[in-house]
């Protein structure tokens, strides 16, 4: 399965994002998530078989929707938040594209963790951090665009006033649960091909997010926090890949 062209298409859409405004940005956001979803599920199927792809969808797409629906209704574990109508059709108040986003980044984070450690529970922790840290970029950007909002953020990270600290803790909890479910049901190593496209996806997401937030989106604080948080996984992954090539 040739997945690199799909990654290339995703990259082009993300490059276009800061160059447009208004409803076009919302459309590109949805297009990016759909492309990322197809890329991650396609890679799971190609590298580990249809069972792995089905488990990925059940755990992260299904689980992501359940968590979002409960969170929006109860305020747990992300805080008291709600979505606007900018991201398209909603079910139980949750835009249908949101569960796809969980899958999009859960898989490369988990694959990166599998590369970094063979110990299962350590892999759960690394994958949980790898996914949750992505939200240090995601929420400031999406709140800034008006796609969702918190009613009473309370305590926040310095420079990121609109997102509660409890949201990031909720992400870490949910991401770790999803990572544990994948770790104990899906084989860590591909049965065919390799995981190169997922490493590239994770590292591209990290580097491009730092650049976009710092330079194009006017979000220097989230650029710094995201660089630190997601860098806990992205930097060791890059070093490991570089050493293996050397």
N, C-alpha and C positions, 0 to 999 in steps of 0.2 A: 504494500500500500504506500503510495507516494504522498507523504504528509508534509514534506517540506514546502511545496507550493502553497498549501493552506496556511502554514505559518507565515510565509511571505505575504499572503493576502492580509492576514491579521496585522502584520507590521505596517503595511501601507495604510490600512484604515486608522491605526493608532497614530501614525505620523500626521494624517490629515486632521485628526480631532482638534488640536489646538489652533488650527488654521481657519476653522469655521466657527459659526456662532448659532445660538438659538436652537430651533427645532432640528437643524442639521446635526448638531452635536448629539442630541438625543438619539437620532436615527443611527449615527455612527457608534454610539454606545451599545445599542442593541445589536448592531452588526458585529461589533467586536466580540461581544459575549457569545453570540451564536457561533461565530468562527472558532473561538476558543473552546467552546463546548464540543463541537464536532471534532476538533483536533485532539482533545483529551480522550473522548470516548473512542474515537477512531484508533488512537494509539493503543489504548487498553485492549481493544479487540484484536488489533494486528499483532501486538507484542505478547499478549498473554491469553488470548482467546475470547470467545463470546461470553463465557461464564464470567470472566473478569470484568468485561464491559458491562454486563448486566448488573453485577454487584456494585460497580462504580456508580451506575445510574441510580440503583435502589438506595445506596447508602448516602450519596452526596446530593443527588437531585431530589429524591424523595425526602431524605432526612433534612436537607436544606429547606425545602418548602414547609415541612412540619414545624421546624424551629422558627422560621420566619413568621408563620401564621400565629403560633403561640406567642412569640415575642411581641408582635404587633398588638395582639389582643390583651396581653397581661403585663407587658413591660419587662418580662424576664426572658432571657438573661441580658438583653442589650440596652435596657432602659426604655423610657416612654417615648416611642417614636412612631412615625407614620409616613407612608409614601404619598407622593402626589401622583397625578395621572400622566406624568411626562414620559414614562417608560412603557406605555402601552397597556394592553388588557391586564386585568387583575383578577385573581381568584382569592376569596377571603381577604381582600385588601392587599394582597401581595402581587406585584407585577410578575407575570409568568416568566420573565427573563431572569429574575433574581435567583431562583434555584439553579438555573443553568450556570450562573456565575460561580456558585459554590463548587460545582463539578469542574468547571474550567480551570480553577487554580488549585483545587484540592489534589488533583492527580499529579501535576508536575511537582508540587510540594512534597507529596508522598514518594514519588520516584526519586527526587533529589535526596530525601532522607535515606532511602534504600541504598543509594550510592555511598552515602557518608558513614553508615553504620550497619552492621549485620545483627546487632542486638535488638530484638523485637521491641522491648519497652523503650529503649533509647530512641529507636526509630519513630515510635509514636510521639515522643516528646519533640523530636526534631521536626517531624512533619507538622505537628500542631503549631509550633512556633513559626514554621515556614509559611503556613497558610494564614495564621492570625496576623502576622506582621504585615502581610499584604494590605490589611485593612487600615494600617497607618497611612497608606496612600489613598485607598478607595474612599473611605467615608469623608475625609475633608474635601476631596474633589467632587463627589456626588452631592454632598450637602451644599457646596458652593454653587453647583449648577441648579439647585432647587429640586432635585429628584426625590429627596426625603429629608426629614428634619426631626430633631428632638424637641419636646415641649419644654423640658427643664433640665438642661445638661448637668448642672451642679459642678462638681470638681472635674477639671479638664486638664489636658496636657498644656504646658506653656506654649503659647502661640497658636493653639488650635482650640478656639473658644466654644465651638458649637457641638462638640461630641464628648459625651461623658466618659470618664475613665472606666466606668463599669462596662461600657460597650466593648472595650478592648479585652477586658477580662472575660466577658461573655463569649467573645470570638475565640479566645484561647481555649476555653472549656469546650465549646462545640467543635472546634477544629481538632482538638485532641481526641474527642469521642469518635469523630469521623475517621481520623487516622488509625485509631485502635481497631475499628471495624474493618478497615481495609487491610491492616497489617495481619490480622488473624484469619483472613478469608482469601487473600490474593497472594500469589507467589511474588517474592521480592524481585527476582530476576526474570527478564524476558525469556520466553520459551523460543522465540525467534526474533530476528532483527536486533535492534538495540534501542536504548533510551535517549539517544542523542537529541532528537527533536524536542523532548520534554526538558532536557537540560537547557537547551537553547531558549525555549519558551520561558522558563523560570528566570534565567539570567537576563533575557531581553526585558521582561516585565520589570525586573529590579532596576536595571540601568536606565531604561526609558522613563520610568516613573520618577526617579530622582531628577533626571534632566527636565522632564516636562513640568514638574512641580516647582523646581528652582528657577527655571528660565521662562517658560511659556505661560504657566497658569497663575503665577503670582502667589504661590503657596510655599514660601521658603521654610516655614516651620515644619510642615508635613514632609517636605523633601528631606529635612534633617532627621526627623523621627523615623521616617520610613527607611532612610539609608542605614540608620543604626539597627533598627529592628529586623528588617528583611535581610540585611547584610549578615546577620548571625548565621544564616543558612547559605545565602548566595555567595558570600566571599569564600567560605570553606569549599563549597562546590566548585567554584572557579579554580581555586588553588589545586584541588584534587584532580580536576580534568587537565589542567596545565601540566601537572607532574606526570600524569599518565601518558601524555603526549611526548614529554621529554624523555 
